[in-house]
Amino acid sequence: MSKKRVKIGEMYKEYGEMEGVLCRNCCNFTAIAVDGKRHCKCRAYGITHDINTNWSNRYTACGLYNTPIDNKKYKPLVRDRARSDGDERTN
């Protein structure tokens, strides 16, 4: 299984799958600039500067579609490794 399918598979396993809608239309889909390049990310999966958290806008959305991540009820699956709060999840 490719890395890409593993990432979205983790989201489906955790939150279910939302048929008929794409990640690119979700409120958690965003883009960041790193070294002058645009990288798409999912707030629900986790945002880091690492390419392993890049996200495809063509994925079928997970069950968190348009559910804002507030870091209280839902936590990103991947946390920035630079954080030192001890609450890291890695893929």
N, C-alpha and C positions, 0 to 999 in steps of 0.2 A: 504494500500500500504506500502511495506517495506521501511525502510530508504534508502536502496540501490537503489531501483527503483525511489525514490524521487530525489536522487542526480543526477542520469543520466537523469531523466526526466526534471530536471531544465536545464541541458545542451541542451537537445533536444529542449525545449521550446525557449531557448535563441538563439541557433545557428543552429537548424535543426539536422537532422540525416544523417549520411553518410553510406548508405547500402554497405555491402560487405567488410568492413574493421573493425578491432578491435582497441580498445584504445592502446593495448600493442605495436602496430606498429607506434604510433604517436610520433612526436618529443616532445610533451608536457607531455608524460608519463614518470615518473621518480620514483626513489626509494630513500628514506632517511633512515638512521639508527637512531633509538630511543631506548635507553637502550639496545643496542646490538641486536635489532630486526630490520628486514628490513620491511619497510612499503611502499607500492606502492601509488603514488600520481599523480594527474593531475594538471599541472601548470595552465591550463585554469579554473579549478574549484577552485583551491586555495590550497596552501600548508601550513599546520599548523602541530604542533606536536600532535594534537588531533586525536583520532581514527575516529572521524566523517568525516574527509577528506580523509580517506583511500579510495583507488580506485581499482576497479577490472580490471584486464587485459583482461577479457572476454567480457566486454561491447562492444556493437556495437558503433563505434566512432560517435562523434557529427560532426557538420558542420565545426568545427575548425580543423579537422584532418590535421595534418602536417602544420598548420599555427602557426608559433612561436608567443607566447604571448610577446608583447613588453611593456605592461603596459601603452601604449599611446592610441592605437586604441582599444585594447581589455583589459579589466580588469578582474581578477579572480572573480568569483561569491562570493567566501568566502575569506575574508581577515583575516590575523592573528590578533586576538583580542588584542595582545600585542602592536600593532601599535597604534600610537596616532594621525595620520594625519586626522582623522575624515572621512575617505573614506572607511568605513567598510561596507561590505554586509554580512549578516548572513543568514544561511539556516534555 
